[in-house]
Amino acid sequence: MAAPPDALPHQVKPITYLFPAADGARRAGSRSAELICGWSDACADRRTLANMTDDSVRPALVWFRDDLRTSDHAALAHAAEAGPAIGLYIAEELPPGETVTDEPGSPPLGPRPLGGAAKWWLHHSLHALADRLAELGIELIVAAGDPREIVPRIAAELDAVTVTWQRRYAPGSRALDAEIKASLPSASSHPGHLLNEPWEVATKQGHPYKVFTPFSRAAADNLATAPDGGSAHQVPRLHGRAVSQDTLQATHAAIDALALTPDHPSRPEPDWASEFHRYWTPGEKGAHARLADFIGRLGEGPSPADRKASAADLEYRYATGRDYMALDATSRLSPHLRFGEISPRQAWDAVAEAIETGDITATDGESFLRQLLWRDFAWHRRYHLPNLDTTNTRTSFDAFPWAWFPDDLDAPRAEAPEVRPGGSAGHEGEEAGVRAALSAWRSGVTGIGLVDAGMRELWATGHMHNRVRMLAGSLLTKNLGVHWRHGEEWFWDTLVDADEASNPFNWQWVAGCGDDAAPYFRIFNPETQATRYDPTGAYIRRWVPEYGTPAHVAPIVDLRESRAAALSAYELVKNTNPRP
């Protein structure tokens, strides 16, 4: 990542600001494929390791991916029943250019490479997982390269009785997993990333839902009739031997060798994540502590009858307070769920139980449960829409004159949308100006206080308040007229909780071109939103200390005029027949 531009606002204590340059995305350099062993004696004979674990029982290999936990883990439980468990994590690196099918526009094979902020989280989560597995007598093998070669090879060298993993649902990952499973007759995949499997929720006609409300009802009904989580939430009974300190240290060294954090010696970039630890504790223990804290805070709040007694009370009322940026009313569980440090079923059952016991109100609890269902809905649509991250779901929006700069994107993953390069709803033909506006948006110097606050919060913490995400997305796609993929890729690189479903799905939602999307003509006004949801200006002042002073830059766009231009451009969409 490039150094921050000199012209950006001054750094202010206690928050350390480090803003991106125009092209300063958080991307790590590529690595050559290699195996990195997490055991002592650097890649000692794996049969020896198997015999060390248990001389009479063949081991079971658990391939960890986005499920970095030990409780409510069906794949780990299955492995524990089969034999002594050995963990495996692979930094997946596939040859470029391979796609799911030979059809034009087919998605790339394998998972989408992580953005910089997510890599920081993964680094710390893997360290936490290694420690937790060691407590349970399970060693963790760390590797990098093509899993089609690594998984069968390690399984053979260990003489593993089975290989298990938790299912993935993005098209590239599904295709890759299917290829590996075909080569391993003993392999098995298991649920756990979602509340419901995507194929378990369908209309009466057997079609996938495209609208959230009926989907949420059907999904909740499925959960109501599903077996109670119960013992599934517990860590399975494991039989293994103590992991030596030398072996554990070798595992930690292998994780470090993946070079996931910006402070790694191989990464020639500023340590933009230096303050992340102030806000996050990655890992399974951190996830459960976060959930307990969230439920505890809700339980401390006033009764529903007293909810409007004071503005401060809103902090304890999730249903009302979650929209107020300066309040600590949200769960902040999203990165923990994204990396599977806690399962959505565990979060669902804990909140549902708190509602049942009266520890929290039904209004607050059910509002949170709807957010879990929205996460499921995003994955439901991702499963059924292979190019959700690259193609307008509402194909009529292919005619919308968004600004489109292919050279600014990180290797477009499918055919480019049919838009005019350099065009814009509000800045027709002014390519340089639109590029400058995009850079200002990324850096949090648009002159629009609430949006700038959100973009700076994102850069400093790897997170952004959900309502501000909608405002920032609306400003980019509607007032600035920039294609949603530019925003989606920036969030992918800078959010610790970015995943392959929620990130593109929510960007298409706010842009108006996705399923169950906010109507395009719903253009969020950040000034009105600030008055309503940051009435004291506390959130803006925290992240934009120069706001309201001569040092604050002037707005780069007129909200009223750009709204009118966007609505005028929208007429093209309404009068265009969608592609088949």
C-alpha positions, -999 to +999 in steps of 0.1 A: +000+000+000+013+034-009+020+061+016-008+084+025-011+116+006+003+147+022-028+167+016-051+147+038-062+159+073-038+161+102-035+130+124-052+134+157-048+116+190-059+093+204-071+079+171-042+074+147-053+083+111-036+067+082-054+075+050-050+057+017-034+072-014-055+072-046-044+037-054-035+027-019-055-005-016-046-030+011-032-058-011-005-082-003+019-094-030+015-128-044+035-157-031+048-188-048+030-220-038+048-238-010+040-261+019+046-246+053+045-272+080+032-263+114+050-291+132+085-295+146+114-307+125+101-287+096+080-312+076+090-343+093+075-376+080+037-373+083+033-409+090+054-404+121+031-376+132+001-399+128+018-426+148+027-400+175-010-392+179-022-428+182-003-459+173-034-479+166-059-455+150-056-437+117-060-399+120-088-378+106-079-347+087-101-315+093-096-289+066-104-255+083-115-226+060-140-200+071-148-220+102-121-211+127-137-226+158-140-258+178-176-257+190-207-263+169-183-276+142-199-306+124-168-314+104-146-315+135-172-336+153-173-361+124-135-363+124-135-369+162-157-399+157-134-413+130-101-410+147-076-386+163-081-353+146-054-333+128-062-298+115-052-283+082-053-247+070-043-238+034-037-203+021-053-212-013-033-201-043-046-214-076-031-208-111-046-176-126-071-179-154-089-211-143-127-208-142-156-228-130-167-236-166-155-228-200-185-205-206-177-168-212-179-148-179-176-179-158-164-171-122-127-179-114-121-213-097-115-211-060-123-186-033-119-149-039-085-137-026-089-119+007-085-082+010-059-066+032-080-060+063-095-095+062-059-109+060-051-091+092-080-107+109-072-141+095-036-139+108-048-133+144-077-158+141-053-186+129-030-179+158-060-182+182-072-214+165-038-230+168-037-223+205-072-236+210-066-268+190-034-274+210-054-272+242-075-300+228-045-321+217-049-313+180-020-301+158-026-276+130-008-280+097-004-248+078+002-248+040+001-225+010-007-235-026-032-254-047-055-274-024-062-299-052-026-310-047-021-303-010-052-320+005-049-354-012-011-354-006-013-347+031-042-371+035-021-398+018+010-391+038-010-392+071-029-423+059-060-403+070-091-424+075-112-394+063-110-358+053-137-334+065-146-298+059-174-273+063-193-264+031-187-232+011-213-216-011-196-192-035-194-208-070-156-208-073-152-225-039-180-250-046-165-261-079-130-265-063-144-285-033-163-308-057-131-314-076-112-323-045-140-345-031-141-365-063-105-374-057-110-384-021-137-411-017-136-408+021-141-370+021-172-355+036-186-319+038-208-305+065-231-275+072-224-248+097-217-215+079-254-206+076-286-210+095-302-229+066-286-245+036-294-225+004-314-254-011-334-258+021-354-226+016-375-223-015-409-211-027-438-235-030-429-238-067-394-248-057-377-216-068-352-196-048-365-165-030-357-131-045-374-110-018-362-109+018-395-108+038-409-141+025-374-157+026-370-147+063-404-162+072-396-195+054-360-196+069-373-189+104-399-216+100-372-241+090-352-232+121-383-236+143-387-272+131-350-281+130-334-301+158-323-280+188-286-270+186-281-285+221-249-306+222-239-294+188-228-262+205-203-281+226-167-290+216-168-327+205-151-353+225-116-355+211-089-381+216-054-369+210-022-363+227-006-332+241+009-308+215+044-299+224+055-263+227+080-268+199+053-280+176+030-252+186+057-226+181+064-241+146+027-237+138+028-201+149+059-195+128+042-211+098+012-187+102+036-157+104+053-170+072+020-164+053+027-127+055-009-117+061-002-085+081+012-052+068+040-052+094+055-084+080+091-078+067+081-088+032+054-062+030+067-028+018+038-007+031+028+013+061+014-006+091-021+007+085-035-019+109-015-007+139-047+004+157-069-025+148-061-044+181-078-016+200-111-025+185-110-063+179-101-096+195-101-122+167-106-158+176-133-181+190-129-168+226-132-132+214-163-141+194-181-156+224-170-127+247-184-103+221-217-121+220-220-123+258-212-086+261-238-077+235-266-097+253-255-083+286-257-047+274-292-053+260-302-068+293-291-037+312-313-014+293-345+002+304-379-014+300-397-009+266-421+015+284-391+037+293-373+035+260-378+071+251-369+084+285-336+097+273-314+095+242-288+076+262-312+048+267-311+040+230-276+026+235-292-004+252-320-008+227-308-027+196-339-021+176-337+016+179-301+024+189-285+004+161-290+033+136-273+058+158-236+059+148-222+073+181-238+047+202-225+012+211-257-005+203-247-030+176-233-065+182-201-061+161-202-099+155-199-096+118-161-104+114-165-133+139-193-147+118-174-141+086-145-162+097-167-188+115-152-181+149-188-184+161-216-201+141-248-182+133-267-210+150-248-203+182-256-166+180-293-173+171-298-197+200-281-175+225-303-145+216-334-166+213-328-180+248-323-145+262-357-135+247-373-165+262-359-159+297-368-122+296-332-111+298-337-090+266-369-077+250-384-095+221-383-063+200-345-060+204-338-097+201-359-103+170-344-073+154-310-089+157-322-122+145-335-106+113-299-094+107-287-130+109-315-139+084-304-111+061-269-126+062-284-160+052-304-143+024-272-128+009-256-162+008-289-177-006-287-153-035-249-158-039-255-195-042-280-190-070-263-161-088-227-171-098-217-136-110-233-116-082-200-099-075-195-087-111-229-084-129-260-064-122-287-087-109-313-064-125-300-065-160-318-033-170-291-015-151-265-026-177-277+006-195-271+029-166-242+054-174-221+047-143-185+058-144-164+027-151-126+025-149-114-010-156-078-001-150-087+009-114-101-025-105-082-054-092-082-078-121-119-078-131-133-113-124-158-115-152-168-097-184-170-059-179-204-044-176-218-026-206-213+010-195-195+039-211-159+042-197-155+075-180-192+083-182-212+093-151-247+101-141-236+134-126-203+141-144-208+131-180-175+130-198-154+144-170-132+114-165-105+132-145-130+148-122-148+115-115-115+097-108-106+125-084-140+122-067-135+084-064-102+090-048-117+116-024-144+091-014-119+064-006-098+088+015-127+103+034-122+139+021-155+144+002-164+174+024-196+156+034-192+150+071-211+118+077-196+100+047-161+112+055-165+100+091-175+065+079-147+062+054-121+072+080-136+048+105-132+021+079-096+029+073-087+032+110-107+002+123-115-021+094-152-016+101-179+009+093-213+015+110-239-002+088-261+028+082-231+048+072-222+020+047-255+026+030-249+064+029-214+060+016-226+036-011-255+058-021-232+088-024-207+069-046-232+053-069-259+080-071-245+114-063-210+107-078-223+083-105-195+057-100-201+020-107-209+000-076-180-024-083-155+003-075-170+006-041-174-031-036-138-037-043-127-009-019-148-024+009-135-059+000-100-046+006-106-025+037-134-043+057-124-070+082-159-086+077-161-086+039-174-119+025-182-131-009-220-128-004-228-099+018-203-075+003-215-076-034-251-083-024-253-052-002-236-030-027-261-040-054-289-034-028-278+002-022-271+008-059-306-003-068-296-030-092-299-060-069-326-083-056-350-067-031-329-036-036-337-002-022-354+016-052-329+035-072-348+067-066-342+062-028-311+084-026-299+088+009-292+123+019-262+122+043-270+156+058-305+146+067-293+113+080-267+131+101-293+153+117-314+123+126-289+097+136-260+117+148-279+146+163-250+158+186-224+153+159-204+130+182-197+104+155-186+130+129-164+149+153-147+116+164-136+108+129-135+142+113-121+165+140-117+194+115-155+192+106-171+227+109-138+245+108-120+262+079-097+232+076-126+210+064-127+206+027-157+219+007-182+193-006-170+178-039-206+174-051-239+193-048-263+168-033-294+184-047-281+188-083-264+153-084-296+137-071-315+153-100-289+141-125-290+106-111-328+105-114-326+117-150-301+090-158-324+064-142-349+071-169-325+052-192-329+021-171-367+023-169-369+025-207-345-004-213-355-040-218-334-063-196-312-089-212-326-124-212 
